Amino acid sequence: MDLFQVLAFFILDDLRLFIFEFVKPQALFPAISIIPWAQLLLMGALIGVFTDTSIKRVSSSANVLLIIFSILIAISIFTATYPEHSKKYYMDFYSWVIIYFLIINIVNTKERFYIFLIIFLVAAGKIAFGTSKSWASRGFSFTSWGLMGPKGYFQNSGELAILMLMLFPLAFYIYFHLKSKVRTWEKWILAIFWISPILTILGASSRGAQLALVVLLALIFRKSVFKIKPLIGIVILCTLLFHLLPQEQKDRFSSAGDDKTSKQRLLYWENGWEMMKDHPLTGVGYFNFIPYYNTYYANDILFTDRGAELPHNIFIQVGTDAGFIAVFFFITLILYALGVASSMARDKTLTDLERAIAAGLGYGVLGYLIAGQFVTVTYYPFFGYI
């Protein structure tokens, strides 16, 4: 298959996913927003799947797990306490299920995979560079809203920070593998791709994402602490990051558990657990947490001016949406992704670059998992990315 045919498929599908969903040029340039880009490009990808003779059915345990999970979500929609509320949000999940199956069928060669990877790195890297530049331009100061990404999935600072948690380890491992094989200016460009996400995470004011970053750094550099030269570099990096973190954000960590935001999230988790125990099989309904909480736990809303929010935890969200069985399959999907990444990272039959990419992707999933204990991002693109 020639390069033009490969690029055609990515114009149809992956530009839709990583450019029109990540970067959102239609939001930046309203003049082009009159065209329904997402629908047209998704339709084009579907046509491509059925017309490309090289595409064959892909068999994977992840497919079975995702299909079962999708069925459980469908059941939770029709058995919901407020089904009309569930039906408004069904495409938040199922659009990414469709995209997942398109990707695994279209990205069926190494050439396509590398194009896919480059698109992700460039799209997410563009956001990382822009937001880190914005934070630097205001003198690395603290703001209550943190940093804002482009309109869409990553506009909120918490979701933006999780995207950076997935970009940072992938870009770092690619940089670490290629730094001695490329020219100096190329090495600096590669470095920007992993330094910018760290700066964005620090500026985003998301405690969960910053905690996840600390864990990732500790795991990535765990073997270097016994070597003098790498240890010096680690100390310098950690010192620099600590001094860049605004004092107001350090104070937020000191007050964690006692401030109003923390207390509200604890109430969401406690009451969410009660919802799960009261509705163990199908939950209270897909995306029913907010109306159910407003009705039955109104006394546990500390921010009375805005009512209840989503539970700020991916497992509580799945459990209240669809019950304990759905939580089991959701956890199994995440463990499967971590297991495959870990296995590939140690596979000596793969090239060094392939093992580096696998390690970076695995740490990205781990970052999502840790930060997801504090943010409601179950049905965001991160799920499809896993």
Protein Blocks (a to p, Z undefined) as FASTA:
>chain_A
ZZklmmmmmmmmmmmmmmmmmnommlmmmmlmmpcfklmmmmmmmmmmmmmmkbccdddf
klmmmmmmmmmmmmmmmmgfblmlmmmmmmmmmmmmmmmmmmmmmmmcfklmmmmmmmmm
mmmmmmmmmmmmmmmmnoopacfklpaddedjklpmklmmmmmmmmmmmmmmmmmmmmmm
ccfklmmmmmmmmmmmmmmmmmnopaklmmmmmmmmmmmmmmmmmpfklmmmmmmmmmmm
mmmpcfklmmmmmmgojamklmmmmmmmmmmmmmmmmmmmnonbehklmmmmmmmmmmmc
fblmnopadehiaklmmmmmnojklmmmmmmmmmmmmmmmmmmmmmmkbcfklmmmmmmm
mmmmmmmmmmmmmcccklgmklmmZZ
